Structures are given as structure tokens and as C-alpha cells.
Amino acid sequence: MKKKINYIKLTLDLLMGIAFALLFNKQVLGGLSFHEWTGTIIGGAFLAHIALNWRWVKNMTLKLFDRKMPALTRFGYILNVLLLISMTTIIVSGVFISRILFPGMNVGDQAWFKVTHISLSFVTLITVGVHIGLHWKWVMTVVQRLAPSSKGQVWLSYIAKAAAILILVFGVYEMNQTSFVQRVSSAVSIVGGGSQMGMGGRPSFEGEKGERVMPDEDAAEGQEGRPEGRAGFEGGFRGGQEGHGGSANAFQVLATYFGILAVFVVIVYYLEKLWSRRKKKLKLG
């Protein structure tokens, strides 16, 4: 029974990851309709993910202030809380700016909800990457049970390390191509209520006196000369009928944002391994 639940968890997580990556381009698979429907489904899947892990959530909450709790476990719990808050905010803000499913939801400052929705998505991509990196051992354990193999494990370890290096290089390249660092920096400023926010809580797009300019919708569609399909989160907003037409290449979008996601997965996974080895040495010493 436990094995089946683990397989369900892994399948659900994989589907959520694919869907989440595709949401970074509103020209994919039918445009805005796909974006809103998929975003709504992800909201339900996210709640299902929490329900499947409810026992862990309950136990960790009860033990949170226990001094014996490992620092890494406490960090993972805090990360999950941040992920819950950011995903909830993305879902709620998405409902408020909806044009297909909830067109009548004109609540508050639409511009602020839109910028928050976009900005938090990039921050959440990092959070998801860190979350996966912390649980990568569990992922590999479940996968190995599906296809157990005792031969060639030494070679597999070398292949895995080589793949990790290639993934890092590809991911860093995609981060540069999509101006990912700039977007995250702008997102942090907005969420933190820094200089990005103009009067009345509105985001400043004008770059007044020393303020950092928030990447506009054209910038979010990808840099000039980039192949179609590598557009950013706002891709298609200035396209036909404001994103209603789907023309971007889904595989390119997946490669781009899975590549970026993988950078954080790989870094966190190997940092966690180093941390564990260091702890073992300290115990033995």
C-alpha cells in the first residue's frame, strides 16, 4: 500500500512539474484558456499533494520546536510553508486577473495582482527546485524500485555526475537567455514592498529616479532573436488576442524551465550530500 502511495505521489509531482513549467508561456497549447484551466487544475493537485503528505506535515508541525529536530528537517518544513504561501498567492491572484474562467472577478488593483502573480511564479520556481533537491533521494529510491538493477552501479554514478554537470550548464544558459536573475530580483523587490512599488501600492514600471525597472511584457516574451517557444511567463500577451492563440513550442518551454529548475535541484542535492557527510565525520570524530 505504501509503495502504491509513493508511486501516486511521484506521478502527481511529475505531472504538476510539467504543467507548472508550461504555465510560464501563455502561448502554449491553446493560449490563455490552457493557462487558466491548467492553473486551476494545479491548484487542486497541489491540495491533493498536501493531503497525501498530511501525516508528515502534522508530525513536523508538532515537533517543530523540538531541539532534537535536525536543522535540515526544520529548513525543509519552513520551505514547504513558504511554498504553500507562494502557491496559494499565485492561485488567488490568478483567479482575480482571470479572463476566461472568472472574467467578472474585478477585485482590488488588477495591475498589482498581475505583477504579483508573475513575479511570485519565478520565485516559486526556485522554491520548487530546492524542495525537489531536498527530496531527490526519495525520488531516486522510488524510481529504483520501479526498475531495480544491481549491475553497472559504478558506471551509473559517473553517468549521473556527468549528466548533472551538463544539466547545470544548460540550466545556467537558459537562465541567462530568459533574464531569470533579473526577473527574480524584481520579484523580490515587489514582494518585499521595496522601491518597485509606486503610489497606492501600484508597481512602478517607469523606472523613476533610481528605481529598478520591472521587465515589461515585451521583455517577458523573450529577448530579441530568440526562437519562438522560449518566451517568458507573459509570452503572448501582446500576441494575437492577448495570448488566446497557442503558437509556442511546448517542448522548448519545458526544456527551458525544467533546465532552470534542475539547476537548483542539482545544487541543493549535492549540498545536502556534503552536509550529511560532514555530519557523519563529526560524529565519528
Summary of the structure (lengths in Angstrom):
residues: 285
radius of gyration: 20.4
end to end distance: 40.5
largest distance: 65.8
contacts: 825
relative contact order: 0.14
helix: 69%
strand: 1%
